[in-house]
Amino acid sequence: MATINNNSTSLEPIALIGISCECAGDIHSPNDLWDALKESRDVGSTTPIDRFDLESFTAHMINMDNNEQLLQKLLRAGYFMSNQQWDMFEPSFFDLSDAEAGSVDPCHRLLMLKFVHLLDDAGYSIDKINGTKTSVHIGQFSTDHAIATTRMRLEHRSRFHGPNTLLYNASARLSYHFYLQGSNLSLDVTCLSSLRVLHMAVQYLRTNEADMTVCGDDLGLLLLKQLNDAEYDGDRIYCVSRDVLSGHTEGAAGVASLIKVTICLYHRGITANMQFTSFNPKIDAQKYNLHILQNFIPFPTLPNNEKIAIGVNSFGMDGTTTHAIIEEYQPINKTSITNGHINGYHIKTILIFLSHQQSQEQINAFLTEQASPGFSIISRPIKSLAQKICFVFNGQGPQWWSMGRQLYESEPLFTKWINLIDGEMTKINKGEWRLLEELIEKKTEQESRINDTNIAQSTLFAIQVALSVLPVSWNTYPSFIISHSAGDQAAAFVADRLSLKETVRMLADEAANVFLEISPHPVLAKSIRECYELTNQQQSSPPLILPTLKRKEDEQITLLTSLAQLTTSSHVWQQYFHTRQILSTKNHEEYFDNFPSYKFHLSPCWYESKDSSIPRLANRIPIHPLLGIRQLNDQTSATWKTVAYLELATAACHQLLSSKDDE
């Protein structure tokens, strides 16, 4: 029997179930990043000439700093995304006009694209996540778009440019376009931003403010869920976040490092440090047992199957730091309840009483061997039963009004579990009805709805679980557990096969409308349809009834055809694509573990006025030594800025000289 921990919510591990990223070197996915890391491929390059006026910027920085050699080296190389990664977009996919899309911060456009890939990676469809209680937490340390927009002349700005330059859009756009019902928050705390929002996302999950959270920055997104929920839903789990601490400790990097650590844990290997040559002479590597890997190695096998954990640090300019502890995920096979036994074999008689008078009457009845109606006297050897106790959970039918009230008032442990189940049921059924109201608070039998099917099964589950806790607390454990009908859920929970949240959710689930017949040949399809139509008369859509095998037909084709029908009917068999061997034979054991992400129909979407591009790209724009830079390229008559200034000066002089001549 599971025990109650008041801190279980705050310590709930968080599963990372989806990753998307976009990095330099045309890296578009976690798999691309893993290949680059494993191959120790350096994706750095010289600074593209279309990014900014490198010569002017370098000259300016040299004037500010005497270390000319260092600045020349730093500014002429780096890690840059290609223009295809930055300025391409598909406005119609997000129901945006071309004009509005052109005014959106390129960082936010990239976020929208990568969010779709994040869902692909996690095995979720856009329809499935629509309307869910998913919160969005985005860290952004970039104001380039806002700066470029402020340089525009008013006549070049559209009505979209104002709000589209603001930081809040980083998270708000995801919530709006994908109809996410959780909170959304954008944060700028410099280099700490992306890992700081991870800390906030974890807190939202642990306080049940969200069922799922999206967190990250412009280059990487993560989809998070409570571990129990992810296991229940069959999600592919990359790793587990054990804790995310915030304070003044130590620092390193953000979500990029977190993604790197995650894929290393998932693939169980440590990649090389490409840029390392030697330690700083001031660092005693041997003293501190420091090792820098220069070749890829697989993770070592730890004793007792211990899990590998890695820490990721990040710090901001304001002194705030964040430390995330990431642990590899190992599926846990839950075992049945531990068997126990009763030691007091010498006990022959047990008297059960509620008062001193009852105890006297039972003792007298026992001594005189008289029957004692209304009292319980057990007097027989119990050794033969001690190791062979079976808990039996019956189905619907034995429920009655006010059942369990006396124990609720007298047994603290019974009360504790009823309250716990009531809280869980209230969260699942959105407060439509309360367990305590039906079991404890209804004053008369006429008010009770205890015989309504949906309430009867839930109250029966609560009573059965709370009752089973009592003998277990007295060290009376079952060797076997059997159940019938509606008692199956309580039996599964007591046997530790389902968590409380999983079991309550199962009770609250609506009736099935998809039936997969597990048999060598479908024989129940007609009966299933008739029963469904009889019990679901208000349902307009017919049930989906699928076979797994058909007599003398190709078995794999039959099974995969049913899978295809499940998928096209929005019933996605997620685990299939992550763990199932396709057409597995001795000579063919390929895993379809990662399908390609959605391929967008991209088109150029870069909009920048000349007011912004001229100072940024002065090195690429022809400048006449006297005429300056040509303005208004779309006009039939050319205008040069410098000539215009000369013309204004000439006109002013002419006006002044003319006025003197008139005098």
C-alpha positions as CSV (number, residue, x, y, z in Angstrom):
1,M,0.0,0.0,0.0
2,A,1.4,3.4,-0.9
3,T,2.0,5.8,1.9
4,I,1.0,9.5,1.9
5,N,3.7,12.1,1.7
6,N,2.7,15.7,2.3
7,N,5.7,16.9,0.2
8,S,5.0,14.5,-2.7
9,T,3.8,17.4,-4.9
10,S,6.8,19.6,-4.4
11,L,9.2,16.7,-5.0
12,E,7.4,15.2,-8.0
13,P,10.0,14.5,-10.7
14,I,9.4,16.2,-14.1
15,A,9.7,14.3,-17.4
16,L,11.1,15.9,-20.5
17,I,9.0,14.5,-23.3
18,G,9.8,16.7,-26.3
19,I,12.7,18.7,-27.7
20,S,13.1,21.0,-30.7
21,C,16.0,23.2,-31.6
22,E,17.5,25.3,-34.3
23,C,21.3,25.9,-34.3
24,A,24.1,27.1,-36.4
25,G,25.4,24.7,-39.1
26,D,21.9,23.9,-40.4
27,I,21.1,21.9,-37.3
28,H,17.3,21.6,-37.3
29,S,16.5,18.9,-34.8
30,P,17.9,17.1,-31.7
31,N,19.1,14.3,-34.0
32,D,21.1,16.7,-36.1
33,L,22.6,18.2,-32.9
34,W,23.5,14.7,-31.6
35,D,25.2,13.8,-34.9
36,A,27.2,17.0,-34.8
37,L,28.3,16.4,-31.2
38,K,29.1,12.8,-31.7
39,E,31.2,13.5,-34.7
40,S,32.9,16.5,-33.0
41,R,31.9,18.6,-35.9
42,D,32.7,22.3,-35.5
43,V,29.9,24.3,-37.2
44,G,31.5,27.6,-36.7
45,S,32.2,29.9,-39.6
46,T,33.5,33.4,-40.5
47,T,31.1,36.2,-39.9
48,P,28.7,36.5,-42.9
49,I,29.2,39.8,-44.7
50,D,25.4,40.4,-44.8
51,R,25.0,40.4,-41.0
52,F,26.5,43.8,-40.2
53,D,29.2,46.3,-41.2
54,L,32.1,44.2,-39.8
55,E,34.8,46.7,-40.7
56,S,33.1,49.7,-39.1
57,F,32.1,47.8,-36.0
58,T,35.6,46.4,-35.6
59,A,37.1,49.8,-35.9
60,H,34.7,51.2,-33.4
61,M,35.5,48.4,-30.9
62,I,39.2,48.9,-31.3
63,N,38.8,52.5,-30.4
64,M,37.1,51.3,-27.2
65,D,39.6,48.7,-26.4
66,N,43.4,48.6,-26.8
67,N,43.5,44.8,-27.5
68,E,43.2,45.1,-31.3
69,Q,44.5,41.5,-32.0
70,L,41.9,39.9,-29.7
71,L,39.0,41.9,-31.1
72,Q,40.0,41.2,-34.7
73,K,39.9,37.5,-33.8
74,L,36.7,37.5,-31.9
75,L,34.6,39.5,-34.4
76,R,35.6,37.6,-37.5
77,A,34.3,34.2,-36.6
78,G,31.4,32.7,-34.6
79,Y,28.4,30.4,-34.8
80,F,25.8,31.8,-37.2
81,M,22.4,30.5,-38.5
82,S,21.9,30.7,-42.2
83,N,19.6,33.2,-43.8
84,Q,17.3,30.3,-44.6
85,Q,16.9,29.6,-40.9
86,W,16.1,33.2,-40.1
87,D,14.1,34.9,-42.8
88,M,11.8,32.0,-44.1
89,F,8.3,31.5,-42.8
90,E,4.9,30.1,-43.7
91,P,2.3,32.8,-42.7
92,S,-0.8,30.9,-43.9
93,F,0.0,27.9,-41.5
94,F,-0.5,30.3,-38.6
95,D,-3.4,32.3,-40.2
96,L,-1.2,35.4,-40.6
97,S,-1.2,37.8,-43.5
98,D,2.1,38.4,-45.2
99,A,2.0,42.0,-43.9
100,E,1.7,40.9,-40.3
101,A,4.2,38.1,-40.6
102,G,6.8,40.5,-42.0
103,S,6.4,42.7,-38.9
104,V,6.8,39.8,-36.4
105,D,10.1,39.5,-34.6
106,P,12.1,36.8,-36.5
107,C,12.9,35.2,-33.1
108,H,9.2,34.8,-32.6
109,R,8.6,33.4,-36.1
110,L,11.3,30.8,-35.4
111,L,9.6,30.0,-32.1
112,M,6.3,29.3,-33.8
113,L,7.9,27.0,-36.3
114,K,9.9,25.1,-33.7
115,F,6.8,24.7,-31.5
116,V,5.2,22.6,-34.2
117,H,8.3,20.5,-34.4
118,L,8.3,20.2,-30.6
119,L,4.8,18.7,-30.8
120,D,6.0,16.4,-33.6
121,D,8.9,15.2,-31.4
122,A,6.6,14.5,-28.5
123,G,4.0,12.7,-30.6
124,Y,1.3,15.3,-30.1
125,S,-0.9,16.8,-32.7
126,I,-1.9,20.4,-32.8
127,D,-5.6,19.4,-32.3
128,K,-4.7,17.3,-29.3
129,I,-2.9,20.2,-27.5
130,N,-5.5,22.8,-28.4
131,G,-7.5,23.9,-25.3
132,T,-5.2,22.0,-22.8
133,K,-3.9,23.5,-19.6
134,T,-0.4,24.1,-21.0
135,S,1.7,27.0,-19.8
136,V,4.4,28.7,-21.9
137,H,7.6,30.1,-20.5
138,I,10.1,31.8,-22.9
139,G,13.4,33.4,-22.1
140,Q,14.6,35.9,-24.7
141,F,17.8,38.1,-24.6
142,S,17.5,39.9,-27.9
143,T,16.0,43.3,-28.9
144,D,17.4,43.5,-32.4
145,H,14.0,43.6,-34.0
146,A,12.8,46.4,-31.7
147,I,15.9,48.4,-32.4
148,A,15.5,48.0,-36.2
149,T,11.9,49.0,-36.0
150,T,12.6,52.2,-34.1
151,R,14.8,53.3,-36.9
152,M,11.9,53.1,-39.4
153,R,10.2,56.2,-40.5
154,L,6.6,56.4,-39.5
155,E,5.4,56.1,-43.1
156,H,7.2,52.7,-43.4
157,R,5.6,51.2,-40.3
158,S,2.4,49.2,-40.4
159,R,-0.2,48.9,-37.7
160,F,1.4,45.6,-36.7
161,H,4.9,46.9,-35.9
162,G,4.0,48.4,-32.5
163,P,2.9,45.3,-30.6
164,N,5.0,42.9,-32.6
165,T,8.2,44.4,-31.2
166,L,7.4,43.7,-27.6
167,L,9.0,40.9,-25.6
168,Y,5.7,39.5,-24.3
169,N,4.8,38.2,-27.8
170,A,7.5,35.5,-27.4
171,S,5.2,33.4,-25.2
172,A,1.8,35.1,-26.0
173,R,1.9,34.1,-29.6
174,L,2.3,30.4,-28.8
175,S,-0.6,30.5,-26.3
176,Y,-2.8,32.4,-28.8
177,H,-2.1,30.5,-32.0
178,F,-2.3,27.1,-30.4
179,Y,-5.1,27.9,-28.0
180,L,-3.2,26.9,-24.9
181,Q,-5.1,27.6,-21.7
182,G,-2.2,27.8,-19.2
183,S,-0.3,31.0,-18.3
184,N,2.3,32.5,-20.6
185,L,5.3,34.4,-19.5
186,S,8.3,36.0,-21.3
187,L,11.4,36.7,-19.3
188,D,14.6,38.6,-19.9
189,V,17.4,38.1,-17.3
190,T,20.2,38.1,-19.8
191,C,22.1,34.8,-20.1
192,L,20.1,33.2,-17.4
193,S,16.8,33.6,-19.2
194,S,16.3,30.2,-20.7
195,L,17.2,28.2,-17.6
196,R,15.3,30.5,-15.3
197,V,12.1,29.8,-17.2
198,L,12.7,26.1,-16.7
199,H,12.7,26.7,-13.0
200,M,9.3,28.5,-13.3
201,A,7.9,25.8,-15.6
202,V,8.7,23.1,-13.1
203,Q,7.0,25.1,-10.3
204,Y,3.9,25.5,-12.4
205,L,3.7,21.7,-12.9
206,R,4.4,20.9,-9.2
207,T,1.7,23.2,-8.0
208,N,-0.8,21.9,-10.6
209,E,-1.1,25.3,-12.3
210,A,-0.5,23.5,-15.6
211,D,-0.7,20.0,-16.9
212,M,2.1,20.5,-19.4
213,T,4.6,23.3,-19.8
214,V,6.6,24.6,-22.8
215,C,9.9,26.4,-21.9
216,G,13.0,27.5,-23.7
217,D,14.3,30.3,-25.8
218,D,14.6,31.3,-29.5
219,L,16.9,28.3,-30.3
220,G,15.5,25.5,-28.2
221,L,12.1,24.4,-26.8
222,L,11.3,21.8,-24.2
223,L,8.0,20.1,-23.4
224,L,7.6,19.1,-19.8
225,K,5.1,17.0,-17.8
226,Q,4.9,15.4,-14.4
227,L,6.6,12.0,-14.6
228,N,3.5,10.1,-13.4
229,D,1.3,11.8,-16.1
230,A,3.9,11.1,-18.8
231,E,4.1,7.4,-17.9
232,Y,0.3,7.2,-17.8
233,D,0.0,8.8,-21.2
234,G,2.7,6.6,-22.8
235,D,5.0,9.6,-23.7
236,R,8.5,9.1,-24.9
237,I,10.6,10.3,-21.9
238,Y,14.1,11.7,-22.7
239,C,15.1,12.3,-19.1
240,V,13.9,13.5,-15.7
241,S,14.4,16.8,-14.0
242,R,14.9,16.1,-10.3
243,D,15.2,19.6,-9.2
244,V,15.8,23.2,-10.4
245,L,17.3,25.4,-7.8
246,S,17.5,29.2,-7.9
247,G,20.0,31.2,-5.8
248,H,23.6,32.5,-5.7
249,T,25.6,29.4,-6.4
250,E,27.6,28.8,-9.6
251,G,26.8,29.0,-13.3
252,A,27.5,27.9,-16.8
253,A,24.9,27.9,-19.6
254,G,21.2,27.7,-20.4
255,V,18.7,25.6,-22.4
256,A,21.3,24.8,-25.1
257,S,23.4,23.0,-22.5
258,L,20.3,21.4,-21.1
259,I,19.4,20.0,-24.5
260,K,22.9,18.7,-25.0
261,V,22.8,17.0,-21.6
262,T,19.4,15.6,-22.4
263,I,20.4,13.9,-25.7
264,C,23.6,12.6,-24.1
265,L,21.5,10.9,-21.3
266,Y,19.0,9.6,-23.9
267,H,21.7,8.2,-26.1
268,R,23.9,7.2,-23.1
269,G,27.1,8.8,-24.3
270,I,29.4,11.7,-23.5
271,T,30.6,13.8,-26.4
272,A,34.0,15.3,-26.7
273,N,35.0,18.9,-26.0
274,M,36.1,20.0,-29.4
275,Q,37.8,23.2,-28.5
276,F,39.8,21.9,-25.5
277,T,43.6,21.9,-25.9
278,S,45.0,22.2,-22.3
279,F,44.2,23.3,-18.8
280,N,44.9,26.7,-17.5
281,P,48.3,26.4,-15.7
282,K,46.6,27.7,-12.6
283,I,44.2,24.8,-12.4
284,D,45.4,21.6,-10.7
285,A,43.4,19.1,-12.7
286,Q,44.9,16.1,-10.8
287,K,44.1,17.5,-7.4
288,Y,40.4,18.1,-8.2
289,N,40.1,15.0,-10.4
290,L,39.1,16.9,-13.4
291,H,38.9,15.2,-16.8
292,I,38.1,16.8,-20.2
293,L,36.9,14.3,-22.8
294,Q,38.5,14.6,-26.2
295,N,36.8,11.5,-27.6
296,F,33.2,10.2,-27.5
297,I,32.7,7.5,-24.9
298,P,29.5,5.7,-23.7
299,F,28.2,6.2,-20.2
300,P,29.6,3.7,-17.7
301,T,27.4,1.2,-16.1
302,L,26.9,2.1,-12.4
303,P,26.6,-0.5,-9.6
304,N,23.1,-1.5,-8.5
305,N,21.6,0.0,-11.7
306,E,22.0,3.5,-10.3
307,K,20.9,6.4,-12.5
308,I,23.3,8.9,-14.0
309,A,22.6,12.5,-13.1
310,I,24.1,15.7,-14.5
311,G,24.0,19.3,-13.3
312,V,23.5,22.2,-15.6
313,N,24.2,25.8,-14.4
314,S,23.4,29.2,-15.6
315,F,23.9,32.7,-14.2
316,G,22.6,36.2,-15.0
317,M,24.3,39.6,-14.9
318,D,22.2,40.5,-11.8
319,G,23.8,37.7,-9.8
320,T,20.8,35.3,-9.9
321,T,21.8,31.8,-10.8
322,T,20.0,28.5,-11.6
323,H,21.1,25.0,-11.2
324,A,19.2,22.1,-12.8
325,I,19.7,18.4,-11.9
326,I,18.9,16.2,-14.8
327,E,18.6,12.4,-14.4
328,E,18.4,9.6,-16.9
329,Y,15.0,7.9,-17.2
330,Q,14.7,4.2,-16.5
331,P,11.2,2.7,-16.7
332,I,10.2,1.3,-13.3
333,N,8.4,-2.0,-13.3
334,K,6.1,-1.8,-10.3
335,T,6.1,-4.8,-8.1
336,S,3.2,-6.2,-6.2
337,I,2.7,-5.5,-2.5
338,T,5.3,-7.0,-0.2
339,N,3.9,-10.1,1.6
340,G,3.8,-10.0,5.4
341,H,2.8,-12.4,8.2
342,I,1.3,-12.4,11.7
343,N,3.8,-13.4,14.4
344,G,1.4,-14.1,17.3
345,Y,0.8,-17.8,16.6
346,H,0.1,-18.3,20.3
347,I,-3.0,-16.2,20.1
348,K,-6.1,-18.3,20.4
349,T,-8.9,-15.9,21.2
350,I,-9.7,-12.3,20.2
351,L,-12.5,-10.3,21.8
352,I,-13.8,-7.2,20.1
353,F,-15.7,-4.7,22.2
354,L,-16.4,-1.0,22.4
355,S,-16.9,-0.6,26.2
356,H,-15.9,-2.1,29.5
357,Q,-19.3,-3.7,29.9
358,Q,-19.1,-5.4,26.5
359,S,-15.7,-6.8,27.4
360,Q,-17.0,-8.3,30.6
361,E,-20.0,-9.8,28.8
362,Q,-17.7,-11.3,26.1
363,I,-15.3,-12.8,28.7
364,N,-18.2,-14.4,30.6
365,A,-19.7,-15.8,27.3
366,F,-16.3,-17.2,26.4
367,L,-15.7,-18.8,29.8
368,T,-19.2,-20.4,29.9
369,E,-19.0,-21.4,26.2
370,Q,-22.3,-19.5,25.5
371,A,-23.3,-17.8,22.3
372,S,-22.9,-14.0,22.4
373,P,-25.2,-12.4,19.8
374,G,-24.0,-9.0,18.7
375,F,-20.4,-9.6,19.8
376,S,-17.4,-11.0,18.0
377,I,-15.4,-13.8,19.6
378,I,-12.8,-15.5,17.5
379,S,-11.3,-18.6,19.1
380,R,-9.4,-20.9,16.7
381,P,-5.8,-21.4,15.6
382,I,-4.8,-18.8,12.9
383,K,-1.4,-20.2,11.9
384,S,-2.7,-21.9,8.8
385,L,-4.2,-18.7,7.5
386,A,-1.4,-16.3,8.3
387,Q,0.5,-16.7,5.0
388,K,-2.4,-17.1,2.7
389,I,-4.6,-14.0,3.0
390,C,-6.5,-13.0,-0.1
391,F,-8.1,-9.5,-0.5
392,V,-11.3,-9.8,-2.5
393,F,-12.7,-6.6,-4.1
394,N,-16.3,-7.0,-5.3
395,G,-18.1,-5.0,-8.0
396,Q,-21.0,-2.6,-8.0
397,G,-24.1,-3.5,-6.0
398,P,-23.1,-3.6,-2.2
399,Q,-23.1,0.2,-1.8
400,W,-25.5,1.7,0.7
401,W,-26.3,5.2,1.9
402,S,-24.0,6.4,4.8
403,M,-21.6,3.5,4.4
404,G,-18.2,4.3,6.0
405,R,-19.4,7.2,8.1
406,Q,-18.6,5.5,11.4
407,L,-15.1,4.6,10.4
408,Y,-14.7,8.1,8.9
409,E,-15.4,9.5,12.4
410,S,-13.4,7.0,14.4
411,E,-10.4,5.8,12.2
412,P,-7.9,8.6,11.4
413,L,-6.2,6.5,8.7
414,F,-9.5,5.7,7.0
415,T,-10.4,9.4,7.2
416,K,-7.1,10.4,5.7
417,W,-7.5,8.2,2.7
418,I,-11.2,9.3,2.0
419,N,-10.1,12.9,2.1
420,L,-7.2,12.2,-0.2
421,I,-9.3,10.4,-2.7
422,D,-12.0,13.2,-2.5
423,G,-9.3,15.8,-3.3
424,E,-8.1,13.8,-6.3
425,M,-11.6,13.1,-7.6
426,T,-12.6,16.8,-7.3
427,K,-9.6,17.8,-9.5
428,I,-10.4,15.2,-12.1
429,N,-14.1,15.8,-12.4
430,K,-13.7,19.6,-12.2
431,G,-15.9,19.8,-9.1
432,E,-19.1,18.3,-10.8
433,W,-19.7,16.4,-7.6
434,R,-17.8,15.7,-4.3
435,L,-17.1,12.3,-2.7
436,L,-17.4,13.7,0.8
437,E,-20.7,15.2,0.0
438,E,-22.1,11.8,-1.2
439,L,-20.5,9.7,1.5
440,I,-20.5,11.9,4.6
441,E,-22.5,15.1,4.2
442,K,-25.9,14.1,2.8
443,K,-28.3,14.1,5.7
444,T,-31.0,11.8,4.4
445,E,-31.1,8.7,2.2
446,Q,-33.5,10.5,-0.2
447,E,-30.9,13.1,-1.0
448,S,-28.3,10.5,-1.8
449,R,-27.2,9.6,-5.3
450,I,-25.2,6.6,-4.1
451,N,-26.9,4.4,-6.6
452,D,-26.1,6.5,-9.7
453,T,-23.6,4.4,-11.7
454,N,-20.9,7.1,-12.0
455,I,-21.1,7.9,-8.3
456,A,-21.6,4.4,-7.1
457,Q,-18.4,3.1,-8.7
458,S,-16.3,6.0,-7.4
459,T,-17.6,5.8,-3.8
460,L,-17.2,2.0,-3.9
461,F,-13.5,2.5,-5.0
462,A,-12.9,5.0,-2.2
463,I,-14.5,2.8,0.5
464,Q,-12.6,-0.3,-0.7
465,V,-9.2,1.5,-0.7
466,A,-9.7,3.2,2.7
467,L,-10.8,-0.2,4.1
468,S,-7.8,-2.0,2.7
469,V,-5.5,0.5,4.3
470,L,-6.5,-0.5,7.8
471,P,-5.5,-4.2,7.8
472,V,-2.3,-3.2,6.0
473,S,-1.5,-0.7,8.8
474,W,-1.9,-3.6,11.2
475,N,0.7,-5.6,9.3
476,T,-1.9,-7.8,7.7
477,Y,-0.8,-8.1,4.1
478,P,-2.5,-10.0,1.2
479,S,-0.7,-12.8,-0.5
480,F,-3.3,-12.7,-3.3
481,I,-5.7,-10.1,-4.6
482,I,-8.8,-10.9,-6.7
483,S,-11.5,-8.6,-7.9
484,H,-14.8,-8.5,-9.9
485,S,-16.2,-5.8,-12.2
486,A,-16.1,-2.3,-10.6
487,G,-13.7,-3.6,-7.9
488,D,-10.9,-4.0,-10.5
489,Q,-9.7,-0.4,-10.0
490,A,-9.4,-0.7,-6.2
491,A,-7.6,-4.0,-6.6
492,A,-5.2,-2.6,-9.2
493,F,-4.3,0.3,-6.9
494,V,-3.9,-1.8,-3.7
495,A,-1.7,-4.2,-5.8
496,D,0.5,-1.1,-6.6
497,R,-0.2,-1.5,-10.4
498,L,-1.8,1.9,-10.7
499,S,-1.1,5.2,-8.9
500,L,-4.0,7.0,-7.2
501,K,-4.1,9.7,-9.9
502,E,-4.2,7.0,-12.6
503,T,-7.0,5.1,-10.9
504,V,-9.2,8.1,-10.3
505,R,-8.7,9.3,-13.8
506,M,-9.7,5.8,-15.1
507,L,-12.9,6.0,-13.1
508,A,-13.7,9.5,-14.5
509,D,-13.0,8.6,-18.1
510,E,-15.9,8.7,-20.5
511,A,-17.2,5.5,-22.1
512,A,-15.2,4.1,-24.9
513,N,-16.2,4.7,-28.5
514,V,-13.3,2.8,-30.1
515,F,-13.1,-0.9,-29.7
516,L,-10.0,-3.0,-30.6
517,E,-10.9,-6.7,-30.5
518,I,-8.0,-8.7,-29.2
519,S,-8.6,-12.1,-30.8
520,P,-7.5,-14.4,-33.6
521,H,-10.6,-13.4,-35.5
522,P,-13.3,-10.7,-35.0
523,V,-16.5,-12.3,-33.8
524,L,-17.9,-9.6,-31.5
525,A,-18.2,-6.6,-33.8
526,K,-22.0,-7.0,-34.3
527,S,-22.6,-7.5,-30.6
528,I,-20.4,-4.5,-29.7
529,R,-22.3,-2.2,-32.2
530,E,-25.7,-3.3,-30.8
531,C,-24.6,-2.8,-27.2
532,Y,-23.1,0.6,-28.0
533,E,-26.2,1.8,-29.8
534,L,-28.4,0.6,-26.9
535,T,-26.4,2.4,-24.2
536,N,-25.4,5.5,-26.2
537,Q,-28.6,6.5,-27.9
538,Q,-27.7,10.2,-27.8
539,Q,-24.4,9.6,-29.6
540,S,-24.6,10.6,-33.3
541,S,-21.3,9.1,-34.4
542,P,-21.0,5.3,-34.7
543,P,-18.3,3.4,-32.7
544,L,-15.0,2.4,-34.3
545,I,-14.6,-1.3,-34.1
546,L,-11.3,-2.8,-35.3
547,P,-9.8,-6.3,-35.4
548,T,-6.3,-7.3,-34.6
549,L,-6.2,-10.5,-36.6
550,K,-8.4,-12.1,-39.3
551,R,-8.6,-15.7,-40.1
552,K,-6.2,-16.7,-43.0
553,E,-5.3,-13.1,-43.8
554,D,-1.9,-11.4,-43.6
555,E,-1.4,-10.7,-39.9
556,Q,0.9,-7.7,-40.1
557,I,-1.2,-6.0,-42.7
558,T,-4.4,-6.6,-40.6
559,L,-2.8,-5.2,-37.5
560,L,-1.2,-2.2,-39.2
561,T,-4.4,-1.4,-41.0
562,S,-6.2,-1.1,-37.7
563,L,-3.3,1.1,-36.5
564,A,-3.8,3.3,-39.5
565,Q,-7.5,3.6,-38.8
566,L,-6.7,4.5,-35.2
567,T,-4.3,7.2,-36.3
568,T,-6.5,8.8,-38.9
569,S,-9.4,8.8,-36.5
570,S,-7.3,11.0,-34.1
571,H,-6.6,8.0,-31.8
572,V,-2.9,8.2,-31.9
573,W,-1.0,5.1,-30.7
574,Q,2.0,7.1,-29.5
575,Q,4.1,4.4,-28.0
576,Y,4.0,2.5,-31.3
577,F,6.2,5.0,-33.1
578,H,8.8,5.2,-30.3
579,T,9.3,1.6,-29.1
580,R,7.7,-0.8,-31.6
581,Q,9.8,-2.7,-34.1
582,I,8.3,-2.4,-37.6
583,L,7.9,-5.7,-39.4
584,S,10.4,-7.3,-37.1
585,T,12.1,-10.4,-38.4
586,K,15.5,-11.9,-37.8
587,N,16.9,-9.9,-40.7
588,H,14.9,-6.7,-40.3
589,E,14.9,-5.0,-36.9
590,E,14.9,-1.3,-37.7
591,Y,13.3,1.1,-35.2
592,F,11.1,4.0,-36.4
593,D,12.1,6.0,-33.4
594,N,12.1,9.5,-34.9
595,F,10.0,10.4,-37.8
596,P,10.7,13.6,-39.8
597,S,9.1,16.8,-38.5
598,Y,6.5,18.7,-40.4
599,K,7.9,20.2,-43.6
600,F,6.8,23.8,-43.8
601,H,6.2,25.5,-47.2
602,L,8.6,28.4,-46.5
603,S,9.0,31.6,-48.3
604,P,11.1,34.8,-47.7
605,C,9.6,36.8,-44.9
606,W,12.3,39.3,-44.1
607,Y,11.2,43.0,-43.9
608,E,13.6,45.7,-43.1
609,S,13.5,49.4,-44.0
610,K,16.5,51.2,-45.5
611,D,16.7,53.3,-42.3
612,S,17.8,50.1,-40.6
613,S,19.7,48.3,-43.4
614,I,21.9,51.2,-44.4
615,P,23.8,51.5,-41.0
616,R,23.8,47.7,-40.7
617,L,25.1,46.9,-44.2
618,A,27.1,50.0,-45.0
619,N,29.9,47.8,-46.2
620,R,27.7,46.3,-48.9
621,I,25.9,49.4,-50.1
622,P,27.7,51.5,-52.8
623,I,28.4,55.0,-51.4
624,H,29.4,57.8,-53.8
625,P,32.0,60.0,-52.3
626,L,30.0,63.2,-53.1
627,L,26.5,62.0,-53.8
628,G,26.2,59.5,-50.8
629,I,23.6,56.7,-50.8
630,R,20.8,56.6,-53.3
631,Q,17.3,56.9,-51.7
632,L,13.9,55.6,-52.9
633,N,14.9,52.9,-55.3
634,D,11.3,52.3,-56.3
635,Q,11.0,55.9,-57.7
636,T,11.6,56.8,-61.4
637,S,13.7,59.8,-60.5
638,A,16.7,59.0,-58.3
639,T,17.4,60.9,-55.1
640,W,20.7,61.0,-53.2
641,K,20.8,62.0,-49.6
642,T,24.0,64.1,-49.8
643,V,22.7,65.9,-52.9
644,A,19.5,66.7,-51.1
645,Y,21.4,68.3,-48.3
646,L,23.5,70.3,-50.7
647,E,20.3,71.4,-52.5
648,L,18.8,72.5,-49.2
649,A,21.9,74.5,-48.3
650,T,22.0,76.1,-51.7
651,A,18.3,77.1,-51.5
652,A,18.9,78.6,-48.1
653,C,21.8,80.7,-49.3
654,H,19.9,81.7,-52.4
655,Q,17.0,82.9,-50.2
656,L,19.2,84.9,-47.9
657,L,21.2,86.5,-50.7
658,S,18.0,87.3,-52.6
659,S,16.5,89.1,-49.6
660,K,19.6,91.2,-49.3
661,D,19.5,92.1,-53.0
662,D,15.9,93.2,-52.6
663,E,16.9,95.6,-49.8
